[in-house]
Amino acid sequence: MDFENKVYIVTGAGSGMGKSCCEKLLEKKAYVIGIDIQDSSIEHDSYKHYKANVLDEERIKTCVEEVEKTYGHIDGLVNAAGIFGNNKPFYELTTEEWNRVLSVNTTGTFIVSKAAAPAMIKNKRGKIVNISCIRSTIFKNNMADYAASKGAVASMTSAMALDLAPHNIQVNSVAPGFIYTGMTAASFDIPEVKAQSEALIPNGRLGKPEDIASVVLFLLSDMSDYVTGAMLFADGGYHIQK
Ligand SMILES: NC(=O)c1ccc[n+]([C@@H]2O[C@H](COP(=O)([O-])OP(=O)(O)OC[C@H]3O[C@@H](n4cnc5c(N)ncnc54)[C@H](O)[C@@H]3O)[C@@H](O)[C@H]2O)c1
């Protein structure tokens, strides 16, 4: 997989899977531009960090324009910024709580993809990888907000793939399972929760951010040029069991 001197934008770059994607791309000598509402601890000559909210459309547009001006092209985008749901039954959610999850996870993915797509269209090639979730298709109670946001990411991915197929741009999503990150550490640090979760995973362990970053890099690489509109499960086999 050749990433040398290629240019990638990664949202959610401050933590977890987004950060791991940045690190793996940097190892492979790519230029990486991270976007996150928090700072980044990555220090590398080929890394630039923008502290920005994916919902701030004007700011995102400016960041992407700056990237294109600096590097001349954009080879790929990873939409990993996201938040967990409010952990309540849907009938107890306020519309404000609902909108917040849908906004960050779904509208944020739309905003950054919309900003980055023109540069890839101009370049006549590109890759977009959206982070969805097993909860887009396999449900649990108290997750209506999160499930809706990730289901929308999955279906939007396929629809975006059709819009961009004539431009030689592939758009795919990854559906991670139980991954130990900043989002989940507080639960998985409780030994009983970790043990219960691991018991549900055929591979027998929680995922690591690197497990997801490896799949993302495959989807960013030319090895996946004939894959578009797909959702790839990376869940240790969780979704295949009854
Ligand atoms: N951890 C899991 O088990 C799991 C499973 C499936 C899917 N996911 C999804 O994976 C993605 C990455 O999550 P993670 O687990 O690495 O969590 P994480 O909390 O470690 O990382 C998410 C990052 O997104 C950033 N972010 C949140 N809102 C933002 C905004 N409005 N603008 C810019 N940045 C913002 C956060 O600051 C954080 O750095 C998320 O979309 C999440 O929903 C996580």
The ligand as an SDF file (V2000), in Angstrom:
LIG
                    3D

 44 48  0  0  0  0  0  0  0  0999 V2000
  -15.2070    2.9070   20.4600 N   0  0  0  0  0  0  0  0  0  0  0  0
  -16.1020    2.0880   19.9430 C   0  0  0  0  0  0  0  0  0  0  0  0
  -16.3600    0.9800   20.4770 O   0  0  0  0  0  0  0  0  0  0  0  0
  -16.7990    2.4580   18.6670 C   0  0  0  0  0  0  0  0  0  0  0  0
  -17.5070    1.4580   17.9950 C   0  0  0  0  0  0  0  0  0  0  0  0
  -18.0970    1.7640   16.7900 C   0  0  0  0  0  0  0  0  0  0  0  0
  -17.9970    3.0250   16.2480 C   0  0  0  0  0  0  0  0  0  0  0  0
  -17.3070    3.9820   16.9100 N   0  0  0  0  0  0  0  0  0  0  0  0
  -17.1740    5.2840   16.2380 C   0  0  0  0  0  0  0  0  0  0  0  0
  -15.8080    5.4740   15.9240 O   0  0  0  0  0  0  0  0  0  0  0  0
  -15.5390    6.8670   15.7790 C   0  0  0  0  0  0  0  0  0  0  0  0
  -14.2960    7.2110   16.5760 C   0  0  0  0  0  0  0  0  0  0  0  0
  -14.6020    7.0780   17.9460 O   0  0  0  0  0  0  0  0  0  0  0  0
  -13.5600    6.5800   19.0480 P   0  0  0  0  0  0  0  0  0  0  0  0
  -14.1220    5.3510   19.6280 O   0  0  0  0  0  0  0  0  0  0  0  0
  -12.1940    6.5720   18.4940 O   0  0  0  0  0  0  0  0  0  0  0  0
  -13.8170    7.7020   20.1410 O   0  0  0  0  0  0  0  0  0  0  0  0
  -12.8930    8.8560   20.7260 P   0  0  0  0  0  0  0  0  0  0  0  0
  -13.7880    9.5850   21.6590 O   0  0  0  0  0  0  0  0  0  0  0  0
  -11.6440    8.2740   21.2550 O   0  0  0  0  0  0  0  0  0  0  0  0
  -12.5730    9.7630   19.4490 O   0  0  0  0  0  0  0  0  0  0  0  0
  -13.5430   10.5820   18.8500 C   0  0  0  0  0  0  0  0  0  0  0  0
  -12.9090   11.9390   18.5600 C   0  0  0  0  0  0  0  0  0  0  0  0
  -13.8840   12.7510   17.8890 O   0  0  0  0  0  0  0  0  0  0  0  0
  -13.7410   14.0630   18.3650 C   0  0  0  0  0  0  0  0  0  0  0  0
  -14.9600   14.8320   18.1510 N   0  0  0  0  0  0  0  0  0  0  0  0
  -16.1600   14.6660   18.7740 C   0  0  0  0  0  0  0  0  0  0  0  0
  -17.0280   15.5750   18.3440 N   0  0  0  0  0  0  0  0  0  0  0  0
  -16.3860   16.3510   17.4330 C   0  0  0  0  0  0  0  0  0  0  0  0
  -16.7620   17.4690   16.6600 C   0  0  0  0  0  0  0  0  0  0  0  0
  -17.9760   17.9940   16.7340 N   0  0  0  0  0  0  0  0  0  0  0  0
  -15.8520   18.0020   15.8270 N   0  0  0  0  0  0  0  0  0  0  0  0
  -14.6000   17.5130   15.7640 C   0  0  0  0  0  0  0  0  0  0  0  0
  -14.1730   16.4550   16.4840 N   0  0  0  0  0  0  0  0  0  0  0  0
  -15.0590   15.8760   17.3080 C   0  0  0  0  0  0  0  0  0  0  0  0
  -13.4270   13.9080   19.8440 C   0  0  0  0  0  0  0  0  0  0  0  0
  -12.8410   15.0730   20.3850 O   0  0  0  0  0  0  0  0  0  0  0  0
  -12.4940   12.7070   19.8310 C   0  0  0  0  0  0  0  0  0  0  0  0
  -11.1450   13.0950   19.7410 O   0  0  0  0  0  0  0  0  0  0  0  0
  -16.8000    7.5700   16.2620 C   0  0  0  0  0  0  0  0  0  0  0  0
  -17.5460    7.9740   15.1360 O   0  0  0  0  0  0  0  0  0  0  0  0
  -17.5480    6.4990   17.0170 C   0  0  0  0  0  0  0  0  0  0  0  0
  -18.9240    6.7310   17.0280 O   0  0  0  0  0  0  0  0  0  0  0  0
  -16.7130    3.7430   18.1110 C   0  0  0  0  0  0  0  0  0  0  0  0
  1  2  1  0
  2  3  2  0
  2  4  1  0
  4  5  1  0
  4 44  2  0
  5  6  2  0
  6  7  1  0
  7  8  2  0
  8  9  1  0
  8 44  1  0
  9 10  1  0
  9 42  1  0
 10 11  1  0
 11 12  1  0
 11 40  1  0
 12 13  1  0
 13 14  1  0
 14 15  2  0
 14 16  1  0
 14 17  1  0
 17 18  1  0
 18 19  2  0
 18 20  1  0
 18 21  1  0
 21 22  1  0
 22 23  1  0
 23 24  1  0
 23 38  1  0
 24 25  1  0
 25 26  1  0
 25 36  1  0
 26 27  1  0
 26 35  1  0
 27 28  2  0
 28 29  1  0
 29 30  1  0
 29 35  2  0
 30 31  1  0
 30 32  2  0
 32 33  1  0
 33 34  2  0
 34 35  1  0
 36 37  1  0
 36 38  1  0
 38 39  1  0
 40 41  1  0
 40 42  1  0
 42 43  1  0
M  CHG  2   8   1  16  -1
M  END
$$$$
